[in-house]
Amino acid sequence: MTTPITPDTDWNRLNESVVREFRENRGQILTGRFAGRKLVLLTTIGAKSGAKRTAPLAFTRDGENYVVIASKAGSDTHPDWYVNLVRNAIVTLETGDETFSARARVAQGEERERLYAAQAALMPGFAEYQRRTSRQIPVVVLERLS
């Protein structure tokens, strides 16, 4: 049985193994908790360190845009990748088939509600994550740069 993802999850360890498998298999995850799931890799620039940081994330699409949710499994703090992209909105996305630059923006109001509900409908864990925390979990829209 796979250990559940919680706010206490060792994110660095989990991310390293998923990123490695994603890249080795052109975007396919074949083992572990994410086997068969569609993920993207989001690379941000560290807000404090300036170093590149890569996180595997579940996503949905809204037209041409990718949508990711900064849930951190319902933790009371934002994930590091979110803090990084608020500081520097230009990010890199890897889909398995391609790698490209994108501009990140935080959805607000009705757009945020609509996008969060869409992802929670496909992946019910996201509804539970929002119930676990008093913070409003951010929804990030990633718009491809030409």
VEXROFI-329993 format. One line per field, with one value per atom (N, C-alpha, C, O): residue number from 1; x, y, z; residue in three letters. Coordinates in steps of 0.02 Angstrom, whole numbers, always signed. Layout:
// residues N
n = (NUM|...) $
c1 = (X|...) $
c2 = (Y|...) $
c3 = (Z|...) $
res = (ala|...) $
END
This chain:
// residues 146
n = (1|1|1|1|2|2|2|2|3|3|3|3|4|4|4|4|5|5|5|5|6|6|6|6|7|7|7|7|8|8|8|8|9|9|9|9|10|10|10|10|11|11|11|11|12|12|12|12|13|13|13|13|14|14|14|14|15|15|15|15|16|16|16|16|17|17|17|17|18|18|18|18|19|19|19|19|20|20|20|20|21|21|21|21|22|22|22|22|23|23|23|23|24|24|24|24|25|25|25|25|26|26|26|26|27|27|27|27|28|28|28|28|29|29|29|29|30|30|30|30|31|31|31|31|32|32|32|32|33|33|33|33|34|34|34|34|35|35|35|35|36|36|36|36|37|37|37|37|38|38|38|38|39|39|39|39|40|40|40|40|41|41|41|41|42|42|42|42|43|43|43|43|44|44|44|44|45|45|45|45|46|46|46|46|47|47|47|47|48|48|48|48|49|49|49|49|50|50|50|50|51|51|51|51|52|52|52|52|53|53|53|53|54|54|54|54|55|55|55|55|56|56|56|56|57|57|57|57|58|58|58|58|59|59|59|59|60|60|60|60|61|61|61|61|62|62|62|62|63|63|63|63|64|64|64|64|65|65|65|65|66|66|66|66|67|67|67|67|68|68|68|68|69|69|69|69|70|70|70|70|71|71|71|71|72|72|72|72|73|73|73|73|74|74|74|74|75|75|75|75|76|76|76|76|77|77|77|77|78|78|78|78|79|79|79|79|80|80|80|80|81|81|81|81|82|82|82|82|83|83|83|83|84|84|84|84|85|85|85|85|86|86|86|86|87|87|87|87|88|88|88|88|89|89|89|89|90|90|90|90|91|91|91|91|92|92|92|92|93|93|93|93|94|94|94|94|95|95|95|95|96|96|96|96|97|97|97|97|98|98|98|98|99|99|99|99|100|100|100|100|101|101|101|101|102|102|102|102|103|103|103|103|104|104|104|104|105|105|105|105|106|106|106|106|107|107|107|107|108|108|108|108|109|109|109|109|110|110|110|110|111|111|111|111|112|112|112|112|113|113|113|113|114|114|114|114|115|115|115|115|116|116|116|116|117|117|117|117|118|118|118|118|119|119|119|119|120|120|120|120|121|121|121|121|122|122|122|122|123|123|123|123|124|124|124|124|125|125|125|125|126|126|126|126|127|127|127|127|128|128|128|128|129|129|129|129|130|130|130|130|131|131|131|131|132|132|132|132|133|133|133|133|134|134|134|134|135|135|135|135|136|136|136|136|137|137|137|137|138|138|138|138|139|139|139|139|140|140|140|140|141|141|141|141|142|142|142|142|143|143|143|143|144|144|144|144|145|145|145|145|146|146|146|146) $
c1 = (+42|+0|+44|+95|+25|+62|+46|-12|+97|+87|+50|+68|-3|-39|+3|+49|-13|+20|-14|-76|+25|-1|+41|+91|+21|+64|+134|+179|+144|+210|+253|+308|+229|+266|+334|+341|+385|+452|+450|+464|+433|+421|+483|+478|+541|+602|+617|+632|+611|+624|+574|+592|+510|+458|+468|+465|+480|+488|+547|+541|+603|+663|+650|+669|+618|+606|+555|+563|+504|+453|+483|+470|+521|+553|+598|+597|+638|+684|+645|+662|+592|+553|+517|+514|+491|+457|+505|+486|+565|+613|+639|+649|+649|+673|+622|+640|+557|+503|+462|+403|+492|+459|+389|+341|+385|+323|+278|+225|+298|+257|+282|+343|+235|+252|+226|+167|+273|+256|+251|+223|+278|+279|+256|+251|+242|+227|+157|+115|+147|+81|+54|-6|+98|+76|+74|+67|+81|+81|+19|-38|+31|-23|-55|-98|-35|-65|-28|+32|-65|-36|-9|-45|+55|+88|+126|+140|+143|+190|+246|+236|+304|+358|+361|+365|+359|+362|+430|+446|+469|+534|+529|+512|+545|+544|+615|+659|+625|+688|+677|+631|+719|+711|+708|+751|+658|+649|+708|+726|+737|+794|+860|+908|+863|+926|+945|+1004|+894|+906|+920|+932|+917|+929|+865|+810|+873|+816|+788|+826|+722|+687|+632|+593|+627|+578|+530|+551|+466|+414|+367|+345|+351|+300|+231|+220|+185|+119|+64|+71|+8|-53|-77|-61|-114|-136|-203|-224|-234|-290|-274|-225|-316|-307|-368|-424|-355|-408|-391|-352|-421|-402|-331|-314|-288|-218|-176|-118|-202|-164|-164|-211|-110|-105|-126|-113|-158|-181|-155|-164|-122|-97|-121|-136|-125|-153|-99|-68|-89|-37|-64|-66|-84|-118|-70|-86|-13|+33|-5|+7|-51|-91|-131|-145|-149|-189|-149|-177|-84|-42|-63|-94|-45|-60|-10|-17|+41|+89|+88|+70|+108|+111|+171|+221|+165|+224|+279|+265|+341|+397|+391|+407|+368|+364|+317|+329|+265|+218|+253|+247|+288|+324|+374|+382|+406|+455|+422|+449|+366|+337|+302|+293|+282|+256|+313|+301|+373|+431|+455|+476|+452|+475|+425|+426|+382|+326|+345|+304|+407|+428|+454|+501|+422|+437|+449|+439|+470|+477|+430|+426|+395|+351|+378|+399|+377|+393|+331|+303|+310|+251|+268|+223|+330|+350|+364|+412|+322|+331|+370|+404|+364|+397|+414|+386|+460|+480|+473|+495|+441|+431|+426|+413|+436|+429|+357|+320|+338|+270|+272|+320|+219|+210|+156|+102|+170|+123|+84|+111|+19|-21|-70|-92|-85|-130|-201|-217|-244|-315|-350|-334|-397|-434|-509|-531|-548|-620|-653|-637|-700|-739|-693|-706|-642|-596|-563|-559|-540|-508|-558|-540|-618|-669|-684|-688|-692|-708|-652|-664|-590|-533|-520|-502|-528|-519|-571|-555|-634|-688|-677|-691|-651|-639|-586|-594|-533|-481|-506|-492|-543|-570|-620|-626|-656|-703|-666|-691|-608|-569|-526|-513|-503|-458|-485|-465|-531|-566|-521|-543|-459|-414|-406|-394|-413|-405|-461|-449|-521|-575|-558|-569|-530|-509|-453|-452|-405|-350|-377|-352|-426|-453|-486|-483|-518|-551|-500|-516|-439|-387|-356|-325|-365|-328|-375|-427|-355|-394|-371|-406|-313|-291|-329|-349|-340|-368|-312|-262|-320|-268|-265|-316|-207|-201|-207|-186|-235|-239|-195|-202|-151|-103|-116|-121|-122|-131|-63|-30|-43|+22|+10|-16|+29|+17|+82|+132|+81|+140|+165|+126|+231|+263|+284|+307|+276|+294|+367|+391) $
c2 = (-59|+0|+62|+65|+112|+174|+221|+228|+252|+300|+360|+386|+384|+442|+505|+513|+549|+615|+658|+664|+687|+730|+794|+798|+843|+902|+887|+928|+829|+810|+770|+749|+759|+721|+753|+814|+710|+733|+749|+705|+811|+831|+825|+804|+843|+839|+767|+755|+721|+651|+624|+592|+638|+616|+645|+609|+711|+745|+718|+708|+706|+683|+618|+611|+570|+506|+512|+479|+552|+560|+597|+577|+649|+687|+641|+642|+601|+555|+506|+496|+476|+428|+462|+434|+521|+560|+570|+559|+593|+607|+544|+544|+491|+428|+397|+361|+411|+378|+427|+414|+484|+534|+553|+555|+567|+591|+538|+554|+476|+421|+403|+398|+394|+369|+298|+285|+251|+180|+145|+91|+177|+145|+194|+254|+167|+209|+239|+220|+287|+317|+354|+362|+376|+415|+374|+402|+308|+265|+278|+275|+291|+302|+371|+386|+413|+480|+528|+521|+577|+630|+684|+712|+698|+751|+796|+778|+855|+899|+913|+907|+932|+955|+1031|+1058|+1064|+1136|+1155|+1135|+1193|+1216|+1291|+1330|+1309|+1379|+1398|+1356|+1463|+1488|+1503|+1540|+1475|+1483|+1557|+1596|+1574|+1644|+1668|+1727|+1625|+1644|+1623|+1662|+1562|+1534|+1554|+1557|+1568|+1581|+1517|+1521|+1459|+1395|+1369|+1384|+1329|+1298|+1243|+1204|+1241|+1190|+1160|+1196|+1094|+1060|+1019|+982|+1027|+991|+957|+987|+893|+859|+878|+876|+895|+918|+888|+879|+873|+857|+922|+976|+915|+974|+961|+904|+1015|+1012|+1063|+1099|+1065|+1113|+1160|+1139|+1222|+1271|+1303|+1350|+1276|+1297|+1275|+1217|+1322|+1307|+1309|+1286|+1335|+1344|+1281|+1241|+1273|+1222|+1253|+1312|+1215|+1239|+1192|+1132|+1220|+1182|+1215|+1274|+1174|+1197|+1191|+1139|+1245|+1247|+1221|+1257|+1158|+1129|+1108|+1117|+1081|+1052|+1005|+1005|+966|+916|+947|+913|+1010|+1042|+1072|+1087|+1080|+1111|+1183|+1214|+1210|+1280|+1328|+1389|+1301|+1343|+1326|+1271|+1374|+1364|+1320|+1320|+1282|+1243|+1291|+1347|+1269|+1310|+1333|+1390|+1289|+1307|+1367|+1409|+1371|+1428|+1493|+1544|+1490|+1549|+1572|+1632|+1524|+1540|+1576|+1626|+1550|+1581|+1647|+1688|+1658|+1725|+1776|+1833|+1756|+1800|+1808|+1862|+1753|+1754|+1713|+1652|+1747|+1715|+1677|+1642|+1683|+1646|+1578|+1574|+1525|+1457|+1413|+1435|+1351|+1302|+1244|+1220|+1221|+1163|+1107|+1119|+1046|+986|+942|+928|+921|+879|+807|+764|+792|+727|+729|+698|+766|+774|+837|+841|+887|+951|+987|+973|+1035|+1079|+1150|+1166|+1194|+1262|+1310|+1290|+1374|+1426|+1448|+1447|+1468|+1491|+1548|+1556|+1587|+1639|+1615|+1595|+1618|+1597|+1658|+1712|+1647|+1698|+1662|+1607|+1695|+1666|+1686|+1745|+1636|+1648|+1679|+1663|+1722|+1756|+1748|+1733|+1757|+1762|+1702|+1644|+1717|+1665|+1617|+1557|+1644|+1601|+1550|+1491|+1573|+1528|+1474|+1414|+1494|+1446|+1394|+1334|+1416|+1372|+1322|+1262|+1346|+1303|+1254|+1196|+1277|+1231|+1176|+1117|+1195|+1146|+1095|+1036|+1118|+1072|+1020|+961|+1042|+994|+948|+888|+974|+933|+882|+827|+898|+851|+791|+734|+803|+749|+713|+653|+750|+724|+745|+797|+705|+725|+742|+776|+719|+736|+811|+835|+849|+922|+953|+1003|+926|+951|+939|+982|+881|+865|+911|+933|+926|+971|+1038|+1066|+1065|+1131|+1127|+1175|+1071|+1063|+1059|+1075|+1038|+1030|+1095|+1097|+1148|+1210|+1270|+1271|+1321|+1383|+1431|+1479|+1418|+1463|+1446|+1389|+1496|+1482|+1456|+1491|+1396|+1364|+1399|+1402|+1424|+1458|+1412|+1354|+1439|+1406|+1447|+1508|+1413|+1446|+1427|+1368|+1478|+1468|+1479|+1529|+1432|+1434|+1445|+1401|+1504|+1524|+1519|+1550|+1479|+1468|+1534|+1576|+1542|+1600|+1580|+1524|+1625|+1608|+1618|+1605) $
c3 = (+0|+0|+0|+35|-38|-45|+13|+32|+42|+95|+68|+15|+103|+76|+76|+117|+30|+29|+81|+82|+124|+177|+179|+144|+219|+225|+251|+242|+283|+310|+261|+279|+200|+150|+137|+135|+128|+109|+34|-7|+18|-52|-95|-152|-68|-109|-130|-188|-84|-100|-150|-199|-138|-184|-253|-303|-257|-321|-361|-421|-328|-363|-400|-459|-368|-400|-457|-508|-448|-500|-560|-618|-549|-604|-643|-705|-609|-643|-687|-746|-660|-700|-758|-812|-747|-799|-858|-916|-843|-896|-930|-991|-893|-922|-968|-1015|-957|-994|-1035|-1049|-1055|-1098|-1072|-1111|-1008|-979|-949|-922|-955|-927|-857|-846|-811|-745|-742|-749|-732|-737|-669|-664|-617|-551|-497|-509|-438|-381|-382|-422|-339|-329|-390|-396|-434|-492|-557|-611|-551|-610|-652|-628|-717|-763|-762|-804|-716|-712|-758|-770|-783|-825|-779|-738|-788|-749|-797|-854|-773|-806|-756|-695|-782|-739|-745|-800|-688|-684|-655|-599|-693|-668|-655|-699|-593|-572|-551|-544|-540|-514|-440|-422|-398|-325|-305|-324|-266|-244|-202|-206|-162|-120|-151|-151|-178|-201|-272|-289|-314|-384|-424|-484|-391|-424|-456|-434|-509|-541|-496|-467|-491|-451|-493|-525|-494|-536|-492|-448|-506|-469|-518|-567|-506|-546|-519|-459|-564|-542|-585|-645|-551|-587|-620|-596|-674|-709|-744|-752|-763|-810|-864|-860|-914|-968|-969|-953|-987|-998|-1065|-1069|-1118|-1185|-1197|-1187|-1218|-1231|-1167|-1168|-1113|-1052|-1009|-1010|-971|-920|-853|-842|-811|-746|-692|-696|-642|-585|-521|-519|-469|-405|-351|-344|-313|-262|-195|-145|-195|-137|-81|-22|-98|-49|-2|+59|-31|+6|+63|+113|+57|+108|+165|+218|+155|+206|+217|+174|+274|+289|+257|+263|+222|+187|+113|+93|+73|+1|-17|+18|-71|-94|-118|-140|-114|-134|-206|-222|-251|-321|-331|-375|-290|-296|-274|-307|-218|-194|-247|-259|-280|-331|-391|-415|-415|-475|-461|-507|-399|-381|-388|-408|-370|-375|-447|-467|-486|-555|-596|-595|-632|-667|-730|-758|-753|-812|-789|-749|-814|-793|-854|-911|-842|-896|-881|-824|-933|-927|-971|-1027|-945|-983|-983|-930|-1043|-1049|-1065|-1065|-1077|-1101|-1176|-1199|-1213|-1285|-1301|-1352|-1258|-1273|-1208|-1155|-1216|-1161|-1188|-1243|-1148|-1171|-1112|-1055|-1126|-1076|-1071|-1120|-1011|-999|-949|-911|-949|-899|-851|-872|-787|-736|-710|-700|-700|-666|-620|-634|-565|-515|-533|-539|-541|-558|-497|-440|-511|-457|-469|-524|-416|-421|-454|-439|-500|-534|-573|-574|-604|-642|-596|-612|-538|-490|-468|-466|-451|-428|-482|-468|-543|-599|-612|-621|-612|-626|-569|-581|-507|-450|-452|-442|-464|-466|-522|-513|-579|-635|-616|-631|-583|-564|-509|-511|-460|-406|-432|-404|-485|-514|-545|-541|-574|-604|-553|-559|-503|-451|-383|-357|-354|-293|-233|-187|-234|-179|-170|-115|-225|-219|-178|-144|-180|-137|-64|-21|-50|+19|+41|+99|-3|+16|+38|+87|+4|+23|+91|+130|+107|+173|+229|+287|+215|+266|+290|+343|+252|+268|+269|+236|+306|+307|+251|+236|+221|+167|+103|+92|+61|-4|-48|-59|-72|-113|-181|-216|-200|-264|-325|-323|-377|-442|-489|-494|-524|-568|-640|-657|-683|-754|-787|-775|-829|-863|-937|-971|-961|-1030|-1069|-1052|-1122|-1163|-1192|-1214|-1190|-1222|-1293|-1303|-1341|-1410|-1422|-1478) $
res = (met|met|met|met|thr|thr|thr|thr|thr|thr|thr|thr|pro|pro|pro|pro|ile|ile|ile|ile|thr|thr|thr|thr|pro|pro|pro|pro|asp|asp|asp|asp|thr|thr|thr|thr|asp|asp|asp|asp|trp|trp|trp|trp|asn|asn|asn|asn|arg|arg|arg|arg|leu|leu|leu|leu|asn|asn|asn|asn|glu|glu|glu|glu|ser|ser|ser|ser|val|val|val|val|val|val|val|val|arg|arg|arg|arg|glu|glu|glu|glu|phe|phe|phe|phe|arg|arg|arg|arg|glu|glu|glu|glu|asn|asn|asn|asn|arg|arg|arg|arg|gly|gly|gly|gly|gln|gln|gln|gln|ile|ile|ile|ile|leu|leu|leu|leu|thr|thr|thr|thr|gly|gly|gly|gly|arg|arg|arg|arg|phe|phe|phe|phe|ala|ala|ala|ala|gly|gly|gly|gly|arg|arg|arg|arg|lys|lys|lys|lys|leu|leu|leu|leu|val|val|val|val|leu|leu|leu|leu|leu|leu|leu|leu|thr|thr|thr|thr|thr|thr|thr|thr|ile|ile|ile|ile|gly|gly|gly|gly|ala|ala|ala|ala|lys|lys|lys|lys|ser|ser|ser|ser|gly|gly|gly|gly|ala|ala|ala|ala|lys|lys|lys|lys|arg|arg|arg|arg|thr|thr|thr|thr|ala|ala|ala|ala|pro|pro|pro|pro|leu|leu|leu|leu|ala|ala|ala|ala|phe|phe|phe|phe|thr|thr|thr|thr|arg|arg|arg|arg|asp|asp|asp|asp|gly|gly|gly|gly|glu|glu|glu|glu|asn|asn|asn|asn|tyr|tyr|tyr|tyr|val|val|val|val|val|val|val|val|ile|ile|ile|ile|ala|ala|ala|ala|ser|ser|ser|ser|lys|lys|lys|lys|ala|ala|ala|ala|gly|gly|gly|gly|ser|ser|ser|ser|asp|asp|asp|asp|thr|thr|thr|thr|his|his|his|his|pro|pro|pro|pro|asp|asp|asp|asp|trp|trp|trp|trp|tyr|tyr|tyr|tyr|val|val|val|val|asn|asn|asn|asn|leu|leu|leu|leu|val|val|val|val|arg|arg|arg|arg|asn|asn|asn|asn|ala|ala|ala|ala|ile|ile|ile|ile|val|val|val|val|thr|thr|thr|thr|leu|leu|leu|leu|glu|glu|glu|glu|thr|thr|thr|thr|gly|gly|gly|gly|asp|asp|asp|asp|glu|glu|glu|glu|thr|thr|thr|thr|phe|phe|phe|phe|ser|ser|ser|ser|ala|ala|ala|ala|arg|arg|arg|arg|ala|ala|ala|ala|arg|arg|arg|arg|val|val|val|val|ala|ala|ala|ala|gln|gln|gln|gln|gly|gly|gly|gly|glu|glu|glu|glu|glu|glu|glu|glu|arg|arg|arg|arg|glu|glu|glu|glu|arg|arg|arg|arg|leu|leu|leu|leu|tyr|tyr|tyr|tyr|ala|ala|ala|ala|ala|ala|ala|ala|gln|gln|gln|gln|ala|ala|ala|ala|ala|ala|ala|ala|leu|leu|leu|leu|met|met|met|met|pro|pro|pro|pro|gly|gly|gly|gly|phe|phe|phe|phe|ala|ala|ala|ala|glu|glu|glu|glu|tyr|tyr|tyr|tyr|gln|gln|gln|gln|arg|arg|arg|arg|arg|arg|arg|arg|thr|thr|thr|thr|ser|ser|ser|ser|arg|arg|arg|arg|gln|gln|gln|gln|ile|ile|ile|ile|pro|pro|pro|pro|val|val|val|val|val|val|val|val|val|val|val|val|leu|leu|leu|leu|glu|glu|glu|glu|arg|arg|arg|arg|leu|leu|leu|leu|ser|ser|ser|ser) $
END
